[in-house]
Amino acid sequence: MSAGSIEKRVSEIVERIANDGGLELVHVEVAGPEGKPIIRIFIDKPDGVTHQDCAAVSSELGTILEVEDFIRTPYTLEVSSPGLERGLYKQEDYSRFAGKMARVKTRVPVNGQRNFRGRIEGLDRSEIIFDDKISGRVQFPFETVVKANLEIDVEEEFRRASERQASSAKLKDVPTEDAQLTTE
């Protein structure tokens, strides 16, 4: 069975497992040398996945793969979170993560450029709208994307950290009423 066929079949299985567990299947990839593939599963949920989520998907998927036995060679199964700089694989990702920083590489140049870094503005039908740091606002078809990842917005993270620190400092300065017991 080819890597593409394995990837497609595993995706179908994991999609069902993920839906039953309240998880999102982000991506499936088959990598590694021929004859000893590495099957990588990336799952997510709104509050982030836990080790237990990954272990549960791995266990259930492993059982199904053993029963169905369509991978005829030894393989390694990896189930994990997509990480902070998660890949963007579906059109819906560009709507969901509108306003977030990202890096995008296209197959064909758009205004002479193939690599973009900036903020996702959204999706219009199957056209990605992107505010590139160099070119400004650009639009390109989803089908032309070769690779795309969210990017940590360091300035935003520093701003949030400062806000948390300021909020925490305010809480420490709030006077508390001391209960005093007096005996007469």
Secondary structure, DSSP 8 states (H G I E B T S, - for coil): --HHHHHHHHHHHHHHHHHHTT-EEEEEEEESSTTS-EEEEEEE-TT---HHHHHHHHHHHHHHHHHH----S--EEEEE---TT-B--SHHHHHHTTTSEEEEEEEEEETTEEEEEEEEEEEETTEEEEEETTTEEEEEEGGGEEEEEE---HHHHHHHHHHHHHHHHHHHHS----------
